[in-house]
Each structure stands twice: as C-alpha cells, then as structure tokens.
Amino acid sequence: MNGDNLQTDLSVKAEIDLYYDVFTPNDHTDPAPLLLAVHGYGAHKRYMMREAKLIAPKNFVIASVQGPHQHFRQTADGYRVGFGWLTDHRPEEYVALHHKFLNAVIDRLDAGGLIDRRQIHIFGFSQACALNFRYALTFPEMPESVIGICGGIPGDLETNPLYKPFDAETFYLYGNDDEFYPIEKFENNDALLRKTLPNYRSQKYNAKHVITDEMRNDMRSFLGLFSEQ
C-alpha cells in the first residue's frame, strides 16, 4: 500500500508503584539518621532489610527499597520472584527512576519527621553498588556516607558531565573469589575510586559474591562513626 509509515519507539507515560519497607527503632524520638538499603539483582527489599538491621546503629531509621523489574529466579527450593533495577534496554531511564525513588523516600520520611536529611547513609549490594555511586555523584549534597559491596562502579565515572565530586565517607568491600567479578576488576575499581573520592576506604575479603560476617562487622564499625549511641 502506498503511503505506509512505520513509527517506532513511541511511548506514553505510565504510573507504577515502587515498594519499600521502613524500620523505626522503638525508642525513636528525634529525627534520626537514615540508612537506605538497596538490594542486588534477583533479591528483594525483605532480604536487604535483614542485612541493614545487622549493621545499623540502634538509633538509625532504615528504609529498604525494591527494584521495579520482577522476574523468576531459580533457587534450591524452586522458582522464586526476585527483583532488579536495570535492563539492557534504555538503562538510563531506570537509573533516573532509581534516583527519583531514593529522593521520594527521603522526602517522605523527612516530611514525617522520622529522619534528619543531613544524615543519609546509602548501603548497596552487587547491582545496586554502581547505581548508588551514580546517585551520590549526581546528588553529592545528599549522602553522609556510601557503602558499596561486591559491585561495580559507573563506567562513565570519568566522562559523565553531570557528575560532581562528593566528599561523603565511602566504604567499598569486595571478595577475592567472586563468581561475577574477577579480582582484577575489583582492584581497578578500587584504584579509580581511591583516585576520585577524597574520603574513601576499601577492604578485600576471602569471600565469594556474598555478604560475610566479617564484612558485617566492618560495616557496623564504619556506621558506628556516625552514631551518637
């Protein structure tokens, strides 16, 4: 037929629900520090809340956020639903969604008087690690500290014009036998972060792609530097 016309990649805006859990200490009185916990690929907000409660000082409020992409993952007990943050299709849109999600949670908890927005601490595992670094580089005034475990860093760390230096205390943890990241990759990431961030520390562990008790102890000590209790 003459005049045929194909238009591609058209879009409409749609609203989705983004889910998160909040833990408030029983003796919470004043606006408290906030630990924002961001899970890795295939996990969920309940898992990351459990991990966050193992390392957070007693006076911290915790918010655990859940990625927008649900999928089935195979486990020893069969298939379970997991969640992720990114896909290969237009990943920049989901980076922006992650940023918007964290800011919305911070704004809501601040408006409710639960948290002190001058004391925001971000904790991410695996896939969330690079995402959280992107967030901190885009909103350098927001985090007081950043913890990244067993994950990557932004591939455009040195080239993205939107990134701004941040001076938040940063702790990067990784294992020497990770199934997904060769040790050389972690060591290169470590060197680049050390060159880029002024308040940076790192630690290598005898570990695979997991959060170990040794890591938890070190993260607990790190966050204790920001606690009054």
N, C-alpha and C positions, 0 to 999 in steps of 0.2 A: 504494500500500500504506500503510495506516495505521501510524503509528509510525516512518516513515522519519526518519533522522537523519544529517545530514552534518557531520562534524568536519573542520576544515581546519587546515593548518599544524602538524600533529603532527610530531614529529621523534624520531629516535634518534641517539645519539652514535656516531660512526664515527671510526676512526683513519686518518690519511693520512700518507704520507711527505713531508717537506719537505726539499728538497735544497739543499746549499751546498757550495762549494769553499773550501779553505784553502791559502794560500801562506805558507810559513815560510822566512825567509832562511837561506842556507847556514851563516852564522856565528852563528846564533841560539844564545844561551846562557842569559841571564837572562830572566825573564818580561818580555815586550815590550809596547809599545803595540799596540793593535788598531785597524785600520781596517775598519769594517763597511760594505760596499758593497751598495747596494740599487738594482736596475735599474728602469727605467721600463716603461710599458706596451708589450707586444709584444717586449721584449728577453729576455735570459736571463742566467744567472749567469756564463757564459763572457765575454760582452761586458763586463759590469761589472767582472770581474776584470782584464781587459786595461786598462780605464780606471784602475782603482785602482792597478795596478802602475806606471802612468805618472806618478802623483803622490805615491805613498807614500815617505817616507824609508826608507833602506836597512835600518833596524833594526825596521821595523814588520811584524808579522804581519797578513795580510789575510784576511778571510772575506767571500765573495760569496754572498749568499743569493738564492734563486729563488722567485718568486711561485707560488701554488698553482693559478692558473687558466690552463690551457693552451688555446691556440687556434691556428688557422691564420691567418697574415698574408701578404698578397701582397707580393712583392719583385720586383726586376728579373729574378731568376733563377727565378721561380715562387713557389709557396706554401711557407712555412717555418713551423715551430712556434715560437710566441712565448708569453710568459707575462705575466700581470697579477696585481695584488694585490687589486683591488676589483671588485665589480659593483654595479649599482643595487639589487639585491635584498639587503636586510639588510646594508648595508655595515659596520655597527658590529661584526658578527661577524668580519669579515675584518680590521678594524682591530685587534681583540683578538688575532686569530691572528698578525698581523704582530708585535705586541708580544711575544707568547709565544714566537715563533720567535727573535727577536733575543735575548731573555733566555736561552733554552735554549742558543743557540750560545755566548753569553758564558760561561754557567755551565760548559759542557763544555770550552771552551778553557782556562778558569781552572782547572778541576779537573785538567786535564792538564799544568798548569804552563807553558803556552805564553805566556800573556798576563798583564799586570798590569791587573786590572779597574778600577784607578783611572785608567787611561789609555785610555779608549774614545772613538774618533772615528767619527762616522757620516757617510756620504757617499751622497747620493741624487740621482737624476736624474728629472725630469718627475713622473710619478705618485707616485714614492717620496718626493718632496720634502715634501708635506704630511703623509704618513704618518710620516716621520721627525720632523717637528716635533711631531706628536701624541705620539710616543713620548717625546721629550725633555720635553714638558710633563707627561706622566704619570709619568715616572721621572726627575725633574730631577737626582737624585744620580748618574745613570749616565754621561752623556757628558761628556767634557772639551771636545769641540768638535763642531760640526754644520756640514756643508756641504750647501747646497741649490742645485741647478742647474736653471734653466728649468722651474720647477714652481710649484704653488700653495702656499697656506698653509691651515691649518684654518679652515673657515668659521665655526666656533664658538669661535674663539680668545679672544674677549672674554666669552663666555657660559657655557662649559662649567665646571661647578663642580669637576670632577675635576682640571683643570689647575692646576699650581703653577708659579710663576716658576722659571726656570733661568738660571744665570749662565755656562753654557758659552760659550766663544768661538764665534761664529756668523758664517758667511760665506755670503751669498746672491748668486748670479750669474744674470744673465739677458740675453737678447739684445733688440735693438730692432726686429727683423724676424721675430719668432717666428710660425710658422704657426698655433699653437694658443692662444697667449695674447697679446692686444693689449697694447701697451706701457703703456697706462693701467692695466691690471690689475696688471702687474708693479710699476708705480710706487706704486699703492695698497698692494700687499703690502709693498713696501719701507718705506713710511712707517709702516705698522702694526707691522711687526717692529721697526723702529727705536724706536718708542714703547714697545714691550713688553719688549724684551730689553736688558739693561744692557751686554753685551759683544758688540756687533753691528757688522758692516761689510757693505757690498754693493758690487757693481760692475756697470755696464751695458756691454755689448759690441756691436759691429757684427756681429750674428750672428742666425742663424735658430734653430730648435729643435735645436741640436746642441751638443756639447762641442768647443770650438775649442782650438787650440794655445795661444792667449793665455790662455784660461781655465785650461788645464792648468798653465801656468807660474805663474799666480797662486795656484792651489790648492797647487802644490808648495811655493811660498814660505810660504803660510799654515801648512801642516802641518809645515814645517821649524822653526817656532817651538816645536814640542813634541818635537823630536828631539834626542837627545844626540850624534848623528853628523852 
